[in-house]
Each structure stands twice: as structure tokens, then as C-alpha cells.
Amino acid sequence: MYQLRREICGVLTHAACCAGEVRTGAAVIRKLKSGEYRLYSRKLNPKTGKRRNLGTFPTRAAAERHERAIQFFKRQR
């Protein structure tokens, strides 16, 4: 079962697949119960121990676009 789920999910870990989160480069996109998608940072906030909320978007594509924009500006000098 684990091997089958891993093949279906591709590069996701089993826990990430079951939690409904998808890891992109440096962020995590999760689908909320409301049907929207939320972008979280990859690193945990040291004060709270949770991931930082980087925005909520109506579509997955919008969340991915925002994540790419974040990566672009992080590396721009």
C-alpha cells in the first residue's frame, strides 16, 4: 500500500500525501476545507513551531504563481 501511494504521489512523502499537502521548492500548498489553497513556508517558525502562512488563494494555480513570485524576489539583488 505504501509503495502504491508513493508512486501515485510522486516525490511526496507518505505523510505529506495523506495530509493533502504538496511540496514545491521552498513552500507547501495545502487545500483547505473551504476549497481554497493556502501557501505555507517550508521552514517552521521558531517561536510557534508552525509553518508561516504565505497567503490563501482561490485556485492552486494562483498559489503556485505566488510561490514562484516569492522565489523570484528572494533571489533578486
Summary of the structure (lengths in Angstrom):
residues: 77
radius of gyration: 13.5
end to end distance: 46.4
largest distance: 46.4
contacts: 183
relative contact order: 0.15
helix: 38%
strand: 31%
